[in-house]
Amino acid sequence: MFDRGLDLEQVFVQDDGMGRTYVRRRWFAGVALGVVIGVVATAPVAGALGRHREALPPAREYVVRPGDTIWSIAERMNDGRDPRALVDAIGARNGIDPGSIVPGETLVIPLPG
């Protein structure tokens, strides 16, 4: 009844096992495919960001002092020209409402050109 021995080498009747090299190759191929997909997916975004930076006009930073308004800053920076366009540019560049600046805040002022 118990004379038949159990073959511990082939318990699951699988003659050839999966080698570690095959597992490593599959893992490496999966990682490489993921990197390629990531690069392809982010390339348009990176290109757009690079073009956006180049498209911005030259600018300087200005720290808001007590009593400053965007209008007064634009008059000071615009060399006596009409400040309306610069007021709009300052608001757009900094993403702010013209009446919402506070002393100590740093603004990016597009240089008139």
N, CA and C atoms as a LAMMPS dump frame, in Angstrom:
ITEM: TIMESTEP
0
ITEM: NUMBER OF ATOMS
339
ITEM: BOX BOUNDS ff ff ff
-5.0000000000000000e+02 5.0000000000000000e+02
-5.0000000000000000e+02 5.0000000000000000e+02
-5.0000000000000000e+02 5.0000000000000000e+02
ITEM: ATOMS id mol type element x y z
1 1 1 N 0.809 -1.168 0
2 1 2 C 0 0 0
3 1 3 C 0.874 1.262 0
4 2 1 N 1.906 1.298 0.83
5 2 2 C 2.767 2.474 0.873
6 2 3 C 4.112 2.231 0.197
7 3 1 N 4.178 1.315 -0.678
8 3 2 C 5.448 0.992 -1.307
9 3 3 C 5.818 1.942 -2.434
10 4 1 N 4.903 2.748 -2.854
11 4 2 C 5.196 3.687 -3.927
12 4 3 C 5.775 4.96 -3.32
13 5 1 N 6.947 5.355 -3.744
14 5 2 C 7.603 6.535 -3.193
15 5 3 C 7.121 7.831 -3.855
16 6 1 N 7.244 8.874 -3.137
17 6 2 C 6.83 10.189 -3.634
18 6 3 C 8.046 10.87 -4.237
19 7 1 N 7.91 11.314 -5.453
20 7 2 C 9.014 11.984 -6.114
21 7 3 C 8.951 13.476 -5.748
22 8 1 N 9.821 13.916 -4.88
23 8 2 C 9.808 15.299 -4.407
24 8 3 C 10.312 16.275 -5.459
25 9 1 N 10.989 15.796 -6.442
26 9 2 C 11.509 16.67 -7.477
27 9 3 C 10.427 17.112 -8.451
28 10 1 N 9.418 16.293 -8.645
29 10 2 C 8.376 16.593 -9.623
30 10 3 C 6.999 16.445 -8.982
31 11 1 N 6.772 17.172 -7.922
32 11 2 C 5.504 17.061 -7.226
33 11 3 C 4.36 17.545 -8.091
34 12 1 N 4.57 18.596 -8.833
35 12 2 C 3.505 19.172 -9.636
36 12 3 C 3.601 18.773 -11.104
37 13 1 N 4.302 17.781 -11.406
38 13 2 C 4.466 17.237 -12.737
39 13 3 C 4.888 18.335 -13.712
40 14 1 N 5.903 19.034 -13.359
41 14 2 C 6.432 20.088 -14.205
42 14 3 C 7.903 19.786 -14.397
43 15 1 N 8.224 19.356 -15.572
44 15 2 C 9.584 18.923 -15.833
45 15 3 C 10.561 20.085 -15.849
46 16 1 N 10.198 21.17 -16.466
47 16 2 C 11.124 22.299 -16.551
48 16 3 C 10.523 23.491 -15.803
49 17 1 N 11.259 23.993 -14.897
50 17 2 C 10.775 25.125 -14.115
51 17 3 C 11.133 26.439 -14.794
52 18 1 N 10.532 27.49 -14.321
53 18 2 C 10.832 28.81 -14.866
54 18 3 C 12.133 29.278 -14.229
55 19 1 N 13.096 29.573 -15.026
56 19 2 C 14.383 29.999 -14.508
57 19 3 C 14.355 31.448 -14.038
58 20 1 N 15.251 31.769 -13.156
59 20 2 C 15.337 33.14 -12.646
60 20 3 C 15.694 34.116 -13.759
61 21 1 N 16.484 33.67 -14.716
62 21 2 C 16.887 34.549 -15.804
63 21 3 C 15.669 34.989 -16.608
64 22 1 N 14.743 34.081 -16.849
65 22 2 C 13.541 34.41 -17.607
66 22 3 C 12.696 35.429 -16.842
67 23 1 N 12.572 35.247 -15.542
68 23 2 C 11.801 36.177 -14.713
69 23 3 C 12.465 37.546 -14.733
70 24 1 N 13.759 37.582 -14.603
71 24 2 C 14.475 38.86 -14.635
72 24 3 C 14.325 39.546 -15.987
73 25 1 N 14.38 38.802 -17.055
74 25 2 C 14.219 39.397 -18.388
75 25 3 C 12.825 39.986 -18.551
76 26 1 N 11.809 39.27 -18.08
77 26 2 C 10.445 39.807 -18.16
78 26 3 C 10.308 41.068 -17.329
79 27 1 N 10.89 41.067 -16.138
80 27 2 C 10.818 42.247 -15.27
81 27 3 C 11.52 43.432 -15.936
82 28 1 N 12.709 43.2 -16.464
83 28 2 C 13.46 44.259 -17.135
84 28 3 C 12.707 44.788 -18.351
85 29 1 N 12.123 43.878 -19.132
86 29 2 C 11.36 44.303 -20.308
87 29 3 C 10.154 45.146 -19.89
88 30 1 N 9.499 44.782 -18.799
89 30 2 C 8.366 45.559 -18.302
90 30 3 C 8.776 46.944 -17.84
91 31 1 N 9.888 47.033 -17.122
92 31 2 C 10.385 48.336 -16.664
93 31 3 C 10.795 49.19 -17.86
94 32 1 N 11.49 48.594 -18.813
95 32 2 C 11.912 49.346 -20.001
96 32 3 C 10.705 49.847 -20.787
97 33 1 N 9.681 49.036 -20.927
98 33 2 C 8.468 49.452 -21.621
99 33 3 C 7.781 50.59 -20.868
100 34 1 N 7.752 50.513 -19.552
101 34 2 C 7.164 51.582 -18.747
102 34 3 C 7.903 52.898 -18.91
103 35 1 N 9.223 52.837 -18.956
104 35 2 C 10.024 54.054 -19.144
105 35 3 C 9.759 54.653 -20.525
106 36 1 N 9.712 53.82 -21.531
107 36 2 C 9.449 54.315 -22.887
108 36 3 C 8.074 54.965 -22.963
109 37 1 N 7.069 54.335 -22.392
110 37 2 C 5.718 54.912 -22.395
111 37 3 C 5.704 56.225 -21.621
112 38 1 N 6.403 56.283 -20.498
113 38 2 C 6.47 57.521 -19.723
114 38 3 C 7.126 58.655 -20.49
115 39 1 N 8.204 58.369 -21.187
116 39 2 C 8.894 59.404 -21.965
117 39 3 C 8.014 59.881 -23.11
118 40 1 N 7.38 58.951 -23.792
119 40 2 C 6.519 59.323 -24.913
120 40 3 C 5.321 60.143 -24.42
121 41 1 N 4.785 59.787 -23.267
122 41 2 C 3.608 60.485 -22.75
123 41 3 C 3.946 61.887 -22.246
124 42 1 N 5.141 62.086 -21.708
125 42 2 C 5.491 63.394 -21.148
126 42 3 C 6.233 64.292 -22.121
127 43 1 N 6.654 63.793 -23.245
128 43 2 C 7.409 64.612 -24.196
129 43 3 C 6.618 65.819 -24.693
130 44 1 N 5.344 65.699 -25.066
131 44 2 C 4.614 66.89 -25.517
132 44 3 C 4.474 67.947 -24.422
133 45 1 N 4.278 67.495 -23.192
134 45 2 C 4.146 68.444 -22.077
135 45 3 C 5.467 69.164 -21.844
136 46 1 N 6.558 68.424 -21.843
137 46 2 C 7.867 69.046 -21.632
138 46 3 C 8.195 70.015 -22.76
139 47 1 N 7.856 69.662 -23.974
140 47 2 C 8.092 70.558 -25.108
141 47 3 C 7.275 71.823 -24.992
142 48 1 N 6.034 71.688 -24.572
143 48 2 C 5.168 72.863 -24.418
144 48 3 C 5.681 73.774 -23.314
145 49 1 N 6.162 73.189 -22.216
146 49 2 C 6.704 74.012 -21.135
147 49 3 C 7.96 74.743 -21.587
148 50 1 N 8.798 74.081 -22.343
149 50 2 C 10.011 74.718 -22.84
150 50 3 C 9.704 75.875 -23.776
151 51 1 N 8.715 75.706 -24.646
152 51 2 C 8.331 76.785 -25.556
153 51 3 C 7.706 77.937 -24.791
154 52 1 N 6.951 77.63 -23.75
155 52 2 C 6.282 78.675 -22.976
156 52 3 C 7.318 79.552 -22.268
157 53 1 N 8.342 78.96 -21.738
158 53 2 C 9.371 79.736 -21.048
159 53 3 C 10.094 80.674 -22.012
160 54 1 N 10.364 80.195 -23.199
161 54 2 C 11.055 81.031 -24.171
162 54 3 C 10.166 82.171 -24.663
163 55 1 N 8.854 81.965 -24.662
164 55 2 C 7.927 82.946 -25.198
165 55 3 C 7.675 84.11 -24.231
166 56 1 N 8.002 83.937 -22.951
167 56 2 C 7.762 85.004 -21.99
168 56 3 C 8.726 86.155 -22.228
169 57 1 N 8.212 87.383 -22.205
170 57 2 C 9.103 88.526 -22.391
171 57 3 C 9.995 88.721 -21.169
172 58 1 N 11.099 89.458 -21.34
173 58 2 C 11.977 89.693 -20.204
174 58 3 C 11.228 90.458 -19.109
175 59 1 N 11.607 90.212 -17.869
176 59 2 C 10.898 90.826 -16.754
177 59 3 C 11.858 91.064 -15.599
178 60 1 N 11.374 91.837 -14.619
179 60 2 C 12.124 92.024 -13.386
180 60 3 C 11.159 91.885 -12.23
181 61 1 N 11.702 91.673 -11.038
182 61 2 C 10.874 91.52 -9.853
183 61 3 C 10.781 92.833 -9.11
184 62 1 N 9.642 93.055 -8.479
185 62 2 C 9.409 94.273 -7.714
186 62 3 C 8.699 93.88 -6.422
187 63 1 N 9.209 94.378 -5.294
188 63 2 C 8.587 94.127 -4.002
189 63 3 C 7.665 95.3 -3.696
190 64 1 N 6.403 94.996 -3.455
191 64 2 C 5.389 96.016 -3.224
192 64 3 C 5.663 96.722 -1.893
193 65 1 N 5.62 98.056 -1.941
194 65 2 C 5.808 98.875 -0.744
195 65 3 C 4.446 99.397 -0.27
196 66 1 N 4.351 99.841 0.982
197 66 2 C 3.084 100.398 1.462
198 66 3 C 2.657 101.586 0.599
199 67 1 N 1.398 101.626 0.23
200 67 2 C 0.858 102.702 -0.595
201 67 3 C 0.96 102.448 -2.087
202 68 1 N 1.645 101.399 -2.504
203 68 2 C 1.769 101.085 -3.928
204 68 3 C 0.462 100.531 -4.478
205 69 1 N 0.189 100.871 -5.718
206 69 2 C -0.883 100.246 -6.49
207 69 3 C -0.248 99.742 -7.78
208 70 1 N -0.945 98.875 -8.468
209 70 2 C -0.39 98.393 -9.738
210 70 3 C -0.247 99.566 -10.702
211 71 1 N -1.174 100.502 -10.65
212 71 2 C -1.102 101.682 -11.513
213 71 3 C 0.164 102.491 -11.215
214 72 1 N 0.439 102.743 -9.927
215 72 2 C 1.62 103.549 -9.588
216 72 3 C 2.917 102.816 -9.949
217 73 1 N 2.921 101.518 -9.777
218 73 2 C 4.101 100.726 -10.164
219 73 3 C 4.286 100.791 -11.682
220 74 1 N 3.191 100.658 -12.424
221 74 2 C 3.268 100.701 -13.89
222 74 3 C 3.73 102.071 -14.373
223 75 1 N 3.252 103.155 -13.732
224 75 2 C 3.712 104.502 -14.114
225 75 3 C 5.212 104.646 -13.887
226 76 1 N 5.693 104.143 -12.756
227 76 2 C 7.107 104.245 -12.415
228 76 3 C 7.979 103.443 -13.386
229 77 1 N 7.519 102.266 -13.773
230 77 2 C 8.32 101.368 -14.611
231 77 3 C 8.187 101.66 -16.104
232 78 1 N 7.208 102.454 -16.508
233 78 2 C 6.897 102.609 -17.921
234 78 3 C 7.513 103.862 -18.543
235 79 1 N 8.369 104.534 -17.867
236 79 2 C 9.106 105.685 -18.403
237 79 3 C 8.196 106.768 -18.98
238 80 1 N 7.122 107.13 -18.279
239 80 2 C 6.271 108.228 -18.704
240 80 3 C 5.257 107.889 -19.78
241 81 1 N 5.256 106.676 -20.285
242 81 2 C 4.262 106.277 -21.29
243 81 3 C 2.959 105.88 -20.612
244 82 1 N 1.919 105.664 -21.393
245 82 2 C 0.614 105.266 -20.877
246 82 3 C 0.742 103.928 -20.131
247 83 1 N 0.374 103.879 -18.839
248 83 2 C 0.599 102.669 -18.047
249 83 3 C -0.485 101.596 -18.181
250 84 1 N -1.546 101.848 -18.938
251 84 2 C -2.665 100.899 -18.984
252 84 3 C -2.257 99.514 -19.482
253 85 1 N -1.472 99.462 -20.519
254 85 2 C -1.05 98.157 -21.055
255 85 3 C -0.176 97.414 -20.041
256 86 1 N 0.697 98.154 -19.349
257 86 2 C 1.566 97.515 -18.363
258 86 3 C 0.765 97.056 -17.152
259 87 1 N -0.272 97.803 -16.759
260 87 2 C -1.14 97.368 -15.652
261 87 3 C -1.771 96.024 -16.002
262 88 1 N -2.281 95.908 -17.21
263 88 2 C -2.88 94.641 -17.651
264 88 3 C -1.841 93.524 -17.701
265 89 1 N -0.642 93.846 -18.186
266 89 2 C 0.422 92.829 -18.286
267 89 3 C 0.865 92.358 -16.903
268 90 1 N 0.963 93.264 -15.945
269 90 2 C 1.354 92.881 -14.574
270 90 3 C 0.294 91.964 -13.974
271 91 1 N -0.977 92.34 -14.144
272 91 2 C -2.054 91.503 -13.614
273 91 3 C -2.069 90.12 -14.239
274 92 1 N -1.879 90.055 -15.562
275 92 2 C -1.893 88.764 -16.261
276 92 3 C -0.678 87.918 -15.892
277 93 1 N 0.492 88.523 -15.827
278 93 2 C 1.731 87.779 -15.553
279 93 3 C 1.74 87.197 -14.153
280 94 1 N 1.149 87.926 -13.188
281 94 2 C 1.159 87.468 -11.8
282 94 3 C -0.138 86.776 -11.395
283 95 1 N -1.124 86.788 -12.274
284 95 2 C -2.393 86.13 -11.974
285 95 3 C -3.131 86.779 -10.816
286 96 1 N -3.118 88.108 -10.763
287 96 2 C -3.734 88.824 -9.639
288 96 3 C -4.747 89.842 -10.141
289 97 1 N -5.59 90.258 -9.231
290 97 2 C -6.532 91.344 -9.473
291 97 3 C -5.807 92.643 -9.12
292 98 1 N -5.943 93.707 -9.905
293 98 2 C -5.19 94.937 -9.634
294 98 3 C -5.378 95.513 -8.231
295 99 1 N -6.481 95.259 -7.573
296 99 2 C -6.687 95.819 -6.244
297 99 3 C -6.285 94.898 -5.118
298 100 1 N -5.634 93.783 -5.41
299 100 2 C -5.377 92.785 -4.366
300 100 3 C -3.915 92.666 -3.951
301 101 1 N -3.079 93.648 -4.241
302 101 2 C -1.675 93.526 -3.848
303 101 3 C -1.503 94.003 -2.404
304 102 1 N -0.505 93.435 -1.732
305 102 2 C -0.22 93.793 -0.344
306 102 3 C 1.266 94.1 -0.217
307 103 1 N 1.646 94.985 0.723
308 103 2 C 3.067 95.296 0.913
309 103 3 C 3.87 94.034 1.235
310 104 1 N 5.043 93.947 0.652
311 104 2 C 5.919 92.785 0.846
312 104 3 C 5.76 91.72 -0.219
313 105 1 N 4.709 91.789 -0.989
314 105 2 C 4.472 90.829 -2.065
315 105 3 C 5.437 91.109 -3.215
316 106 1 N 5.948 90.051 -3.824
317 106 2 C 6.856 90.201 -4.961
318 106 3 C 6.073 90.019 -6.251
319 107 1 N 6.178 90.992 -7.136
320 107 2 C 5.509 90.948 -8.433
321 107 3 C 6.542 90.821 -9.538
322 108 1 N 6.183 90.134 -10.596
323 108 2 C 7.017 90.049 -11.794
324 108 3 C 6.492 91.128 -12.731
325 109 1 N 7.362 92.076 -13.086
326 109 2 C 6.996 93.2 -13.937
327 109 3 C 7.577 92.963 -15.319
328 110 1 N 6.736 92.752 -16.349
329 110 2 C 7.253 92.624 -17.721
330 110 3 C 7.907 93.945 -18.143
331 111 1 N 9.066 93.859 -18.725
332 111 2 C 9.753 95.066 -19.181
333 111 3 C 9.058 95.624 -20.412
334 112 1 N 8.827 96.933 -20.451
335 112 2 C 8.171 97.507 -21.632
336 112 3 C 9.058 97.336 -22.861
337 113 1 N 8.427 97.051 -23.942
338 113 2 C 9.242 96.826 -25.128
339 113 3 C 8.615 97.348 -26.293
